């Protein structure tokens, strides 16, 4: 247990949970979606698109 008079020296580190685009990881999916949505023949055959993603793990 620490004494209330002790100073905590490690800063509190906050990490944003806002999704962000990482070209190396997401570029292929983006390119495929753009191609699909701009190609009338392909778009006519697609009824739904499932998007999934990996779970980010916190580095310690």
PDB file of N, CA, C and O in Angstrom:
ATOM      1  N   UNK A   1       0.845  -1.178   0.000  1.00  0.00           N
ATOM      2  CA  UNK A   1       0.000   0.000   0.000  1.00  0.00           C
ATOM      3  C   UNK A   1       0.889   1.241   0.000  1.00  0.00           C
ATOM      4  O   UNK A   1       1.918   1.277   0.675  1.00  0.00           O
ATOM      5  N   UNK A   2       0.491   2.241  -0.751  1.00  0.00           N
ATOM      6  CA  UNK A   2       1.311   3.451  -0.834  1.00  0.00           C
ATOM      7  C   UNK A   2       0.797   4.513   0.121  1.00  0.00           C
ATOM      8  O   UNK A   2      -0.387   4.583   0.452  1.00  0.00           O
ATOM      9  N   UNK A   3       1.731   5.322   0.540  1.00  0.00           N
ATOM     10  CA  UNK A   3       1.410   6.441   1.422  1.00  0.00           C
ATOM     11  C   UNK A   3       0.821   7.558   0.554  1.00  0.00           C
ATOM     12  O   UNK A   3       1.274   7.768  -0.572  1.00  0.00           O
ATOM     13  N   UNK A   4      -0.163   8.261   1.057  1.00  0.00           N
ATOM     14  CA  UNK A   4      -0.815   9.346   0.312  1.00  0.00           C
ATOM     15  C   UNK A   4       0.163  10.456  -0.034  1.00  0.00           C
ATOM     16  O   UNK A   4      -0.082  11.220  -0.968  1.00  0.00           O
ATOM     17  N   UNK A   5       1.264  10.561   0.696  1.00  0.00           N
ATOM     18  CA  UNK A   5       2.229  11.627   0.421  1.00  0.00           C
ATOM     19  C   UNK A   5       3.181  11.267  -0.717  1.00  0.00           C
ATOM     20  O   UNK A   5       3.907  12.134  -1.203  1.00  0.00           O
ATOM     21  N   UNK A   6       3.193   9.988  -1.159  1.00  0.00           N
ATOM     22  CA  UNK A   6       4.062   9.584  -2.259  1.00  0.00           C
ATOM     23  C   UNK A   6       3.526  10.130  -3.582  1.00  0.00           C
ATOM     24  O   UNK A   6       2.317  10.203  -3.799  1.00  0.00           O
ATOM     25  N   UNK A   7       4.449  10.509  -4.456  1.00  0.00           N
ATOM     26  CA  UNK A   7       4.071  11.035  -5.770  1.00  0.00           C
ATOM     27  C   UNK A   7       4.078   9.909  -6.790  1.00  0.00           C
ATOM     28  O   UNK A   7       5.022   9.121  -6.856  1.00  0.00           O
ATOM     29  N   UNK A   8       3.026   9.843  -7.575  1.00  0.00           N
ATOM     30  CA  UNK A   8       2.966   8.854  -8.644  1.00  0.00           C
ATOM     31  C   UNK A   8       3.741   9.425  -9.825  1.00  0.00           C
ATOM     32  O   UNK A   8       3.425  10.509 -10.315  1.00  0.00           O
ATOM     33  N   UNK A   9       4.765   8.690 -10.285  1.00  0.00           N
ATOM     34  CA  UNK A   9       5.624   9.213 -11.342  1.00  0.00           C
ATOM     35  C   UNK A   9       5.225   8.730 -12.732  1.00  0.00           C
ATOM     36  O   UNK A   9       5.620   9.347 -13.721  1.00  0.00           O
ATOM     37  N   UNK A  10       4.467   7.661 -12.840  1.00  0.00           N
ATOM     38  CA  UNK A  10       4.096   7.184 -14.174  1.00  0.00           C
ATOM     39  C   UNK A  10       2.869   7.951 -14.674  1.00  0.00           C
ATOM     40  O   UNK A  10       1.849   8.019 -13.987  1.00  0.00           O
ATOM     41  N   UNK A  11       2.977   8.530 -15.878  1.00  0.00           N
ATOM     42  CA  UNK A  11       1.845   9.298 -16.414  1.00  0.00           C
ATOM     43  C   UNK A  11       0.705   8.382 -16.838  1.00  0.00           C
ATOM     44  O   UNK A  11       0.919   7.235 -17.229  1.00  0.00           O
ATOM     45  N   UNK A  12      -0.471   8.898 -16.755  1.00  0.00           N
ATOM     46  CA  UNK A  12      -1.651   8.170 -17.199  1.00  0.00           C
ATOM     47  C   UNK A  12      -1.660   8.204 -18.714  1.00  0.00           C
ATOM     48  O   UNK A  12      -1.607   9.281 -19.307  1.00  0.00           O
ATOM     49  N   UNK A  13      -1.724   7.055 -19.345  1.00  0.00           N
ATOM     50  CA  UNK A  13      -1.700   6.993 -20.804  1.00  0.00           C
ATOM     51  C   UNK A  13      -3.077   6.617 -21.311  1.00  0.00           C
ATOM     52  O   UNK A  13      -3.597   5.547 -20.992  1.00  0.00           O
ATOM     53  N   UNK A  14      -3.661   7.494 -22.095  1.00  0.00           N
ATOM     54  CA  UNK A  14      -4.969   7.245 -22.674  1.00  0.00           C
ATOM     55  C   UNK A  14      -4.812   6.931 -24.152  1.00  0.00           C
ATOM     56  O   UNK A  14      -3.995   7.539 -24.844  1.00  0.00           O
ATOM     57  N   UNK A  15      -5.597   5.982 -24.628  1.00  0.00           N
ATOM     58  CA  UNK A  15      -5.542   5.609 -26.028  1.00  0.00           C
ATOM     59  C   UNK A  15      -6.916   5.806 -26.646  1.00  0.00           C
ATOM     60  O   UNK A  15      -7.921   5.348 -26.104  1.00  0.00           O
ATOM     61  N   UNK A  16      -6.952   6.483 -27.769  1.00  0.00           N
ATOM     62  CA  UNK A  16      -8.206   6.728 -28.464  1.00  0.00           C
ATOM     63  C   UNK A  16      -8.792   5.412 -28.973  1.00  0.00           C
ATOM     64  O   UNK A  16      -8.061   4.553 -29.466  1.00  0.00           O
ATOM     65  N   UNK A  17     -10.097   5.258 -28.855  1.00  0.00           N
ATOM     66  CA  UNK A  17     -10.787   4.072 -29.355  1.00  0.00           C
ATOM     67  C   UNK A  17     -11.469   4.335 -30.687  1.00  0.00           C
ATOM     68  O   UNK A  17     -12.196   3.482 -31.196  1.00  0.00           O
ATOM     69  N   UNK A  18     -11.237   5.515 -31.252  1.00  0.00           N
ATOM     70  CA  UNK A  18     -11.829   5.885 -32.537  1.00  0.00           C
ATOM     71  C   UNK A  18     -11.189   5.027 -33.627  1.00  0.00           C
ATOM     72  O   UNK A  18      -9.963   4.924 -33.680  1.00  0.00           O
ATOM     73  N   UNK A  19     -11.981   4.417 -34.489  1.00  0.00           N
ATOM     74  CA  UNK A  19     -11.387   3.629 -35.583  1.00  0.00           C
ATOM     75  C   UNK A  19     -10.526   4.517 -36.472  1.00  0.00           C
ATOM     76  O   UNK A  19     -10.836   5.690 -36.676  1.00  0.00           O
ATOM     77  N   UNK A  20      -9.464   3.963 -36.989  1.00  0.00           N
ATOM     78  CA  UNK A  20      -8.617   4.732 -37.893  1.00  0.00           C
ATOM     79  C   UNK A  20      -8.225   3.849 -39.078  1.00  0.00           C
ATOM     80  O   UNK A  20      -8.096   2.630 -38.961  1.00  0.00           O
ATOM     81  N   UNK A  21      -8.042   4.501 -40.206  1.00  0.00           N
ATOM     82  CA  UNK A  21      -7.700   3.807 -41.438  1.00  0.00           C
ATOM     83  C   UNK A  21      -6.193   3.602 -41.516  1.00  0.00           C
ATOM     84  O   UNK A  21      -5.425   4.559 -41.419  1.00  0.00           O
ATOM     85  N   UNK A  22      -5.772   2.354 -41.691  1.00  0.00           N
ATOM     86  CA  UNK A  22      -4.363   2.013 -41.866  1.00  0.00           C
ATOM     87  C   UNK A  22      -4.252   1.377 -43.244  1.00  0.00           C
ATOM     88  O   UNK A  22      -4.713   0.256 -43.460  1.00  0.00           O
ATOM     89  N   UNK A  23      -3.640   2.099 -44.168  1.00  0.00           N
ATOM     90  CA  UNK A  23      -3.612   1.689 -45.570  1.00  0.00           C
ATOM     91  C   UNK A  23      -3.079   0.269 -45.764  1.00  0.00           C
ATOM     92  O   UNK A  23      -3.643  -0.495 -46.547  1.00  0.00           O
ATOM     93  N   UNK A  24      -2.007  -0.092 -45.067  1.00  0.00           N
ATOM     94  CA  UNK A  24      -1.440  -1.437 -45.218  1.00  0.00           C
ATOM     95  C   UNK A  24      -2.430  -2.527 -44.821  1.00  0.00           C
ATOM     96  O   UNK A  24      -2.432  -3.610 -45.407  1.00  0.00           O
ATOM     97  N   UNK A  25      -3.256  -2.247 -43.845  1.00  0.00           N
ATOM     98  CA  UNK A  25      -4.197  -3.243 -43.347  1.00  0.00           C
ATOM     99  C   UNK A  25      -5.552  -3.181 -44.037  1.00  0.00           C
ATOM    100  O   UNK A  25      -6.213  -4.207 -44.198  1.00  0.00           O
ATOM    101  N   UNK A  26      -5.969  -1.993 -44.446  1.00  0.00           N
ATOM    102  CA  UNK A  26      -7.329  -1.806 -44.942  1.00  0.00           C
ATOM    103  C   UNK A  26      -7.432  -1.470 -46.423  1.00  0.00           C
ATOM    104  O   UNK A  26      -8.523  -1.507 -46.993  1.00  0.00           O
ATOM    105  N   UNK A  27      -6.312  -1.143 -47.048  1.00  0.00           N
ATOM    106  CA  UNK A  27      -6.321  -0.679 -48.435  1.00  0.00           C
ATOM    107  C   UNK A  27      -6.923  -1.673 -49.410  1.00  0.00           C
ATOM    108  O   UNK A  27      -7.677  -1.285 -50.302  1.00  0.00           O
ATOM    109  N   UNK A  28      -6.604  -2.944 -49.255  1.00  0.00           N
ATOM    110  CA  UNK A  28      -7.140  -3.967 -50.158  1.00  0.00           C
ATOM    111  C   UNK A  28      -8.656  -4.019 -50.082  1.00  0.00           C
ATOM    112  O   UNK A  28      -9.329  -4.102 -51.109  1.00  0.00           O
ATOM    113  N   UNK A  29      -9.198  -3.971 -48.868  1.00  0.00           N
ATOM    114  CA  UNK A  29     -10.649  -4.021 -48.687  1.00  0.00           C
ATOM    115  C   UNK A  29     -11.313  -2.774 -49.261  1.00  0.00           C
ATOM    116  O   UNK A  29     -12.352  -2.859 -49.915  1.00  0.00           O
ATOM    117  N   UNK A  30     -10.708  -1.623 -49.012  1.00  0.00           N
ATOM    118  CA  UNK A  30     -11.238  -0.377 -49.558  1.00  0.00           C
ATOM    119  C   UNK A  30     -11.269  -0.424 -51.072  1.00  0.00           C
ATOM    120  O   UNK A  30     -12.277  -0.086 -51.693  1.00  0.00           O
ATOM    121  N   UNK A  31     -10.154  -0.847 -51.668  1.00  0.00           N
ATOM    122  CA  UNK A  31     -10.072  -0.900 -53.130  1.00  0.00           C
ATOM    123  C   UNK A  31     -11.125  -1.838 -53.715  1.00  0.00           C
ATOM    124  O   UNK A  31     -11.747  -1.522 -54.729  1.00  0.00           O
ATOM    125  N   UNK A  32     -11.321  -2.974 -53.083  1.00  0.00           N
ATOM    126  CA  UNK A  32     -12.315  -3.938 -53.574  1.00  0.00           C
ATOM    127  C   UNK A  32     -13.729  -3.372 -53.460  1.00  0.00           C
ATOM    128  O   UNK A  32     -14.537  -3.535 -54.374  1.00  0.00           O
ATOM    129  N   UNK A  33     -14.030  -2.714 -52.354  1.00  0.00           N
ATOM    130  CA  UNK A  33     -15.362  -2.115 -52.188  1.00  0.00           C
ATOM    131  C   UNK A  33     -15.619  -1.002 -53.200  1.00  0.00           C
ATOM    132  O   UNK A  33     -16.709  -0.907 -53.764  1.00  0.00           O
ATOM    133  N   UNK A  34     -14.618  -0.170 -53.423  1.00  0.00           N
ATOM    134  CA  UNK A  34     -14.770   0.912 -54.398  1.00  0.00           C
ATOM    135  C   UNK A  34     -14.994   0.326 -55.788  1.00  0.00           C
ATOM    136  O   UNK A  34     -15.864   0.786 -56.527  1.00  0.00           O
ATOM    137  N   UNK A  35     -14.199  -0.702 -56.146  1.00  0.00           N
ATOM    138  CA  UNK A  35     -14.377  -1.352 -57.448  1.00  0.00           C
ATOM    139  C   UNK A  35     -15.773  -1.951 -57.578  1.00  0.00           C
ATOM    140  O   UNK A  35     -16.428  -1.807 -58.611  1.00  0.00           O
ATOM    141  N   UNK A  36     -16.214  -2.614 -56.538  1.00  0.00           N
ATOM    142  CA  UNK A  36     -17.550  -3.220 -56.559  1.00  0.00           C
ATOM    143  C   UNK A  36     -18.637  -2.166 -56.735  1.00  0.00           C
ATOM    144  O   UNK A  36     -19.557  -2.341 -57.535  1.00  0.00           O
ATOM    145  N   UNK A  37     -18.529  -1.086 -55.994  1.00  0.00           N
ATOM    146  CA  UNK A  37     -19.583  -0.066 -56.030  1.00  0.00           C
ATOM    147  C   UNK A  37     -19.579   0.771 -57.302  1.00  0.00           C
ATOM    148  O   UNK A  37     -20.571   1.430 -57.617  1.00  0.00           O
ATOM    149  N   UNK A  38     -18.472   0.749 -58.033  1.00  0.00           N
ATOM    150  CA  UNK A  38     -18.415   1.531 -59.271  1.00  0.00           C
ATOM    151  C   UNK A  38     -18.598   0.668 -60.522  1.00  0.00           C
ATOM    152  O   UNK A  38     -18.646   1.195 -61.633  1.00  0.00           O
ATOM    153  N   UNK A  39     -18.700  -0.639 -60.351  1.00  0.00           N
ATOM    154  CA  UNK A  39     -18.904  -1.559 -61.479  1.00  0.00           C
ATOM    155  C   UNK A  39     -20.377  -1.980 -61.491  1.00  0.00           C
ATOM    156  O   UNK A  39     -20.808  -2.766 -60.647  1.00  0.00           O
ATOM    157  N   UNK A  40     -21.137  -1.458 -62.440  1.00  0.00           N
ATOM    158  CA  UNK A  40     -22.583  -1.713 -62.486  1.00  0.00           C
ATOM    159  C   UNK A  40     -22.924  -3.201 -62.589  1.00  0.00           C
ATOM    160  O   UNK A  40     -23.874  -3.660 -61.955  1.00  0.00           O
ATOM    161  N   UNK A  41     -22.156  -3.959 -63.383  1.00  0.00           N
ATOM    162  CA  UNK A  41     -22.437  -5.398 -63.528  1.00  0.00           C
ATOM    163  C   UNK A  41     -22.246  -6.145 -62.216  1.00  0.00           C
ATOM    164  O   UNK A  41     -23.082  -6.964 -61.834  1.00  0.00           O
ATOM    165  N   UNK A  42     -21.153  -5.864 -61.532  1.00  0.00           N
ATOM    166  CA  UNK A  42     -20.898  -6.528 -60.241  1.00  0.00           C
ATOM    167  C   UNK A  42     -21.904  -6.076 -59.189  1.00  0.00           C
ATOM    168  O   UNK A  42     -22.419  -6.892 -58.425  1.00  0.00           O
ATOM    169  N   UNK A  43     -22.180  -4.781 -59.151  1.00  0.00           N
ATOM    170  CA  UNK A  43     -23.089  -4.247 -58.140  1.00  0.00           C
ATOM    171  C   UNK A  43     -24.483  -4.852 -58.278  1.00  0.00           C
ATOM    172  O   UNK A  43     -25.170  -5.036 -57.273  1.00  0.00           O
ATOM    173  N   UNK A  44     -24.908  -5.159 -59.479  1.00  0.00           N
ATOM    174  CA  UNK A  44     -26.234  -5.738 -59.704  1.00  0.00           C
ATOM    175  C   UNK A  44     -26.349  -7.144 -59.119  1.00  0.00           C
ATOM    176  O   UNK A  44     -27.453  -7.603 -58.827  1.00  0.00           O
ATOM    177  N   UNK A  45     -25.215  -7.832 -58.946  1.00  0.00           N
ATOM    178  CA  UNK A  45     -25.236  -9.211 -58.424  1.00  0.00           C
ATOM    179  C   UNK A  45     -25.004  -9.285 -56.921  1.00  0.00           C
ATOM    180  O   UNK A  45     -25.155 -10.357 -56.335  1.00  0.00           O
ATOM    181  N   UNK A  46     -24.649  -8.199 -56.295  1.00  0.00           N
ATOM    182  CA  UNK A  46     -24.344  -8.205 -54.865  1.00  0.00           C
ATOM    183  C   UNK A  46     -25.517  -7.623 -54.089  1.00  0.00           C
ATOM    184  O   UNK A  46     -25.967  -6.510 -54.361  1.00  0.00           O
ATOM    185  N   UNK A  47     -26.003  -8.387 -53.123  1.00  0.00           N
ATOM    186  CA  UNK A  47     -27.148  -7.934 -52.317  1.00  0.00           C
ATOM    187  C   UNK A  47     -26.741  -7.439 -50.945  1.00  0.00           C
ATOM    188  O   UNK A  47     -27.414  -6.582 -50.371  1.00  0.00           O
ATOM    189  N   UNK A  48     -25.667  -7.956 -50.420  1.00  0.00           N
ATOM    190  CA  UNK A  48     -25.202  -7.464 -49.123  1.00  0.00           C
ATOM    191  C   UNK A  48     -23.701  -7.700 -48.994  1.00  0.00           C
ATOM    192  O   UNK A  48     -23.133  -8.557 -49.671  1.00  0.00           O
ATOM    193  N   UNK A  49     -23.086  -6.945 -48.136  1.00  0.00           N
ATOM    194  CA  UNK A  49     -21.642  -7.016 -47.915  1.00  0.00           C
ATOM    195  C   UNK A  49     -21.412  -7.117 -46.413  1.00  0.00           C
ATOM    196  O   UNK A  49     -21.902  -6.291 -45.643  1.00  0.00           O
ATOM    197  N   UNK A  50     -20.668  -8.129 -46.009  1.00  0.00           N
ATOM    198  CA  UNK A  50     -20.345  -8.290 -44.590  1.00  0.00           C
ATOM    199  C   UNK A  50     -18.950  -7.718 -44.334  1.00  0.00           C
ATOM    200  O   UNK A  50     -17.984  -8.079 -45.006  1.00  0.00           O
ATOM    201  N   UNK A  51     -18.864  -6.844 -43.379  1.00  0.00           N
ATOM    202  CA  UNK A  51     -17.577  -6.266 -43.001  1.00  0.00           C
ATOM    203  C   UNK A  51     -17.175  -6.827 -41.646  1.00  0.00           C
ATOM    204  O   UNK A  51     -17.967  -6.830 -40.704  1.00  0.00           O
ATOM    205  N   UNK A  52     -15.968  -7.289 -41.558  1.00  0.00           N
ATOM    206  CA  UNK A  52     -15.459  -7.798 -40.288  1.00  0.00           C
ATOM    207  C   UNK A  52     -14.100  -7.179 -40.029  1.00  0.00           C
ATOM    208  O   UNK A  52     -13.495  -6.591 -40.926  1.00  0.00           O
ATOM    209  N   UNK A  53     -13.638  -7.307 -38.845  1.00  0.00           N
ATOM    210  CA  UNK A  53     -12.323  -6.784 -38.515  1.00  0.00           C
ATOM    211  C   UNK A  53     -11.741  -7.496 -37.321  1.00  0.00           C
ATOM    212  O   UNK A  53     -12.459  -8.077 -36.507  1.00  0.00           O
ATOM    213  N   UNK A  54     -10.447  -7.442 -37.229  1.00  0.00           N
ATOM    214  CA  UNK A  54      -9.776  -8.054 -36.099  1.00  0.00           C
ATOM    215  C   UNK A  54      -9.930  -7.224 -34.848  1.00  0.00           C
ATOM    216  O   UNK A  54     -10.208  -6.026 -34.911  1.00  0.00           O
ATOM    217  N   UNK A  55      -9.751  -7.852 -33.735  1.00  0.00           N
ATOM    218  CA  UNK A  55      -9.825  -7.159 -32.452  1.00  0.00           C
ATOM    219  C   UNK A  55      -8.423  -6.684 -32.114  1.00  0.00           C
ATOM    220  O   UNK A  55      -7.478  -7.472 -32.071  1.00  0.00           O
ATOM    221  N   UNK A  56      -8.300  -5.385 -31.876  1.00  0.00           N
ATOM    222  CA  UNK A  56      -6.987  -4.865 -31.481  1.00  0.00           C
ATOM    223  C   UNK A  56      -6.670  -5.300 -30.080  1.00  0.00           C
ATOM    224  O   UNK A  56      -7.501  -5.197 -29.178  1.00  0.00           O
ATOM    225  N   UNK A  57      -5.472  -5.783 -29.902  1.00  0.00           N
ATOM    226  CA  UNK A  57      -5.049  -6.161 -28.562  1.00  0.00           C
ATOM    227  C   UNK A  57      -4.132  -5.094 -28.012  1.00  0.00           C
ATOM    228  O   UNK A  57      -3.279  -4.553 -28.717  1.00  0.00           O
ATOM    229  N   UNK A  58      -4.324  -4.803 -26.750  1.00  0.00           N
ATOM    230  CA  UNK A  58      -3.513  -3.786 -26.099  1.00  0.00           C
ATOM    231  C   UNK A  58      -2.103  -4.300 -25.886  1.00  0.00           C
ATOM    232  O   UNK A  58      -1.914  -5.417 -25.405  1.00  0.00           O
ATOM    233  N   UNK A  59      -1.121  -3.503 -26.235  1.00  0.00           N
ATOM    234  CA  UNK A  59       0.279  -3.883 -26.002  1.00  0.00           C
ATOM    235  C   UNK A  59       0.673  -3.407 -24.616  1.00  0.00           C
ATOM    236  O   UNK A  59       0.375  -2.284 -24.209  1.00  0.00           O
ATOM    237  N   UNK A  60       1.338  -4.279 -23.919  1.00  0.00           N
ATOM    238  CA  UNK A  60       1.750  -3.927 -22.558  1.00  0.00           C
ATOM    239  C   UNK A  60       3.235  -3.727 -22.485  1.00  0.00           C
ATOM    240  O   UNK A  60       3.765  -3.425 -21.416  1.00  0.00           O
TER     241      UNK A  60
END
